[in-house]
Amino acid sequence: MQLFTSTFAIRNMPMKIYTKTGDTGETSLIGGTRVPKHHIKIEAYGTVDELNSYLGLVRDSFDNEHAREILVQIQHHLFVIGSYLAEDKGVSKMVLPKMEEAQIVMLETEIDAMNEVLPELKNFILPGGHAAASFTHIARCVCRRAERCATQLSETAEVESLVIKYLNRLSDYLFVLARYIAFKNNAEEVKWMVR
């Protein structure tokens, strides 16, 4: 909410939940450009928002303080990514928070730490085994969709390279986190087999 709070503060307007400006099927990018609500930019940052919501569900479903703290950090990062995707670079005057390589390194460090305690993965596994693990697999799939939207957007507009890299690494993190949650809850991993 910080980004959009700042947007309204800059305009010297109180923040309202409903503005009625989208009633005709259009919305504004950061910078004021009006686009249809089905525009690829809206699809991209909307999918990131969906992912962020699922991460809130994961965070509320898993009782591990360290993982919850990491998920909160990721949710903050995703808000920044959403702002990058929502910006019309040609006209926006807003200074957005910076993305940094360190945010990706954090994900890799967490992946490595969880993999140290997990059994070696030798087969494809089916999502499931524990509710929080299943929620995490859903978040992983939404993350992959967000990545696809971002790469599609990059074909017609400039997309910060760290956005795509972050989403790619985040989906890896979520896969390992799902396994970690299952492991910590003594849930059996079901191996995929051709039947």
C-alpha positions as CSV (number, residue, x, y, z in Angstrom):
1,M,0.0,0.0,0.0
2,Q,3.0,2.3,0.5
3,L,3.5,2.9,-3.2
4,F,-0.1,3.9,-3.8
5,T,-0.3,5.9,-0.6
6,S,2.7,7.9,-1.9
7,T,1.0,8.4,-5.2
8,F,-2.1,9.9,-3.5
9,A,0.1,12.0,-1.1
10,I,1.9,13.5,-4.1
11,R,-1.4,14.6,-5.6
12,N,-2.5,16.0,-2.2
13,M,-5.6,13.9,-2.2
14,P,-7.0,11.6,0.4
15,M,-6.9,7.9,-0.4
16,K,-10.2,6.4,-1.4
17,I,-11.0,2.8,-2.0
18,Y,-13.5,3.5,-4.8
19,T,-12.8,6.2,-7.4
20,K,-15.3,5.2,-10.1
21,T,-12.6,5.9,-12.7
22,G,-12.6,2.2,-13.7
23,D,-16.3,1.8,-14.3
24,T,-15.8,1.9,-18.1
25,G,-13.2,-0.9,-18.1
26,E,-10.1,1.2,-18.1
27,T,-7.5,1.9,-15.4
28,S,-4.5,4.1,-14.9
29,L,-0.9,3.1,-15.0
30,I,1.6,4.9,-12.8
31,G,2.1,8.1,-14.7
32,G,-1.6,8.5,-15.6
33,T,-1.8,6.6,-18.9
34,R,-5.2,5.0,-19.3
35,V,-5.3,1.4,-20.6
36,P,-8.0,-1.3,-20.8
37,K,-8.2,-3.5,-17.7
38,H,-7.2,-6.5,-19.9
39,H,-3.9,-4.8,-21.0
40,I,-0.9,-7.1,-20.5
41,K,0.6,-4.6,-18.0
42,I,-2.5,-5.0,-15.9
43,E,-2.4,-8.8,-16.3
44,A,1.2,-8.8,-15.2
45,Y,0.9,-6.7,-12.1
46,G,-2.5,-8.3,-11.3
47,T,-0.9,-11.7,-11.3
48,V,1.9,-10.5,-9.0
49,D,-0.8,-9.2,-6.7
50,E,-2.6,-12.6,-6.8
51,L,0.8,-14.2,-6.0
52,N,1.3,-11.9,-3.1
53,S,-2.2,-12.8,-1.7
54,Y,-1.4,-16.5,-1.9
55,L,1.9,-15.9,-0.1
56,G,-0.2,-14.3,2.7
57,L,-2.2,-17.5,2.8
58,V,1.0,-19.6,3.0
59,R,2.5,-17.4,5.7
60,D,-0.7,-17.7,7.8
61,S,-0.8,-21.5,7.3
62,F,2.8,-22.4,8.4
63,D,4.1,-22.1,11.9
64,N,7.8,-21.3,11.3
65,E,8.9,-17.9,12.4
66,H,11.9,-17.7,10.1
67,A,10.0,-18.7,7.0
68,R,7.2,-16.3,7.9
69,E,9.8,-13.4,8.1
70,I,11.2,-14.3,4.7
71,L,7.7,-14.5,3.2
72,V,7.0,-11.0,4.5
73,Q,10.2,-9.7,2.9
74,I,9.2,-11.4,-0.4
75,Q,5.7,-9.8,-0.2
76,H,7.4,-6.4,0.1
77,H,9.6,-7.2,-2.9
78,L,6.5,-8.3,-4.9
79,F,4.9,-4.9,-4.2
80,V,7.9,-3.2,-5.7
81,I,7.8,-5.6,-8.7
82,G,4.1,-4.7,-9.1
83,S,5.0,-1.0,-9.2
84,Y,7.6,-1.6,-11.9
85,L,5.1,-3.5,-14.0
86,A,2.4,-0.8,-13.4
87,E,4.6,2.1,-14.4
88,D,4.4,3.9,-17.8
89,K,8.1,4.7,-18.0
90,G,7.6,7.2,-20.7
91,V,5.5,9.6,-18.6
92,S,5.9,8.6,-14.9
93,K,7.8,11.0,-12.7
94,M,7.6,8.7,-9.7
95,V,10.8,7.4,-8.2
96,L,10.2,3.7,-7.5
97,P,12.1,1.7,-4.9
98,K,15.1,0.0,-6.3
99,M,15.4,-3.7,-6.9
100,E,18.7,-5.2,-6.1
101,E,20.6,-8.4,-6.8
102,A,20.8,-9.0,-3.0
103,Q,17.1,-9.8,-3.0
104,I,17.7,-12.7,-5.4
105,V,20.7,-13.8,-3.4
106,M,18.4,-14.0,-0.4
107,L,16.2,-16.4,-2.2
108,E,19.1,-18.6,-3.3
109,T,20.5,-18.6,0.3
110,E,17.1,-19.7,1.7
111,I,16.8,-22.4,-1.0
112,D,20.3,-23.8,-0.2
113,A,19.6,-23.7,3.6
114,M,16.3,-25.7,3.2
115,N,17.9,-28.2,0.7
116,E,20.5,-29.0,3.4
117,V,17.9,-30.7,5.5
118,L,15.7,-32.1,2.8
119,P,16.0,-35.6,1.4
120,E,17.5,-35.6,-2.1
121,L,15.0,-35.2,-4.8
122,K,15.1,-38.1,-7.3
123,N,11.7,-38.0,-8.8
124,F,9.0,-35.6,-9.8
125,I,6.5,-35.2,-6.9
126,L,2.8,-34.5,-6.8
127,P,1.6,-31.4,-5.0
128,G,0.0,-32.1,-1.7
129,G,0.6,-33.9,1.6
130,H,-0.1,-30.9,3.9
131,A,-2.4,-27.9,3.4
132,A,0.3,-25.3,3.7
133,A,2.5,-27.2,1.3
134,S,-0.4,-27.4,-1.2
135,F,-1.0,-23.6,-0.8
136,T,2.7,-23.1,-1.5
137,H,2.5,-25.2,-4.7
138,I,-0.4,-23.0,-5.8
139,A,1.7,-19.9,-5.1
140,R,4.5,-21.5,-7.1
141,C,2.2,-22.0,-10.1
142,V,0.9,-18.4,-9.9
143,C,4.5,-17.2,-9.7
144,R,5.3,-19.1,-12.9
145,R,2.3,-17.4,-14.5
146,A,3.5,-14.0,-13.3
147,E,6.9,-14.7,-14.9
148,R,5.2,-15.7,-18.2
149,C,3.2,-12.4,-18.1
150,A,6.4,-10.4,-17.4
151,T,8.3,-12.1,-20.3
152,Q,5.3,-11.5,-22.6
153,L,5.2,-7.9,-21.6
154,S,9.0,-7.6,-22.2
155,E,8.4,-8.3,-25.9
156,T,6.6,-4.9,-26.3
157,A,7.7,-2.8,-23.3
158,E,10.8,-2.4,-21.2
159,V,10.8,-4.7,-18.1
160,E,13.5,-4.4,-15.5
161,S,15.7,-7.6,-15.9
162,L,15.7,-8.2,-12.2
163,V,11.9,-8.5,-12.2
164,I,12.0,-11.6,-14.4
165,K,15.1,-13.0,-12.7
166,Y,13.4,-12.5,-9.2
167,L,10.2,-14.2,-10.3
168,N,12.1,-17.1,-11.8
169,R,14.1,-17.6,-8.6
170,L,11.0,-17.1,-6.4
171,S,9.2,-20.1,-8.1
172,D,12.3,-22.2,-7.3
173,Y,12.1,-21.0,-3.7
174,L,8.4,-21.8,-3.4
175,F,9.0,-25.3,-4.7
176,V,11.6,-26.0,-2.1
177,L,9.5,-24.3,0.6
178,A,6.6,-26.6,-0.3
179,R,8.9,-29.6,0.2
180,Y,10.3,-28.1,3.4
181,I,6.8,-27.6,4.8
182,A,5.9,-31.1,4.0
183,F,9.1,-32.4,5.5
184,K,8.7,-30.4,8.7
185,N,5.1,-31.8,9.1
186,N,6.1,-35.4,8.4
187,A,4.0,-35.5,5.2
188,E,4.8,-38.1,2.7
189,E,6.0,-36.9,-0.7
190,V,4.0,-38.7,-3.4
191,K,6.3,-39.6,-6.4
192,W,4.9,-39.1,-9.8
193,M,4.6,-42.3,-11.7
194,V,3.2,-43.2,-15.1
195,R,0.1,-45.3,-14.5
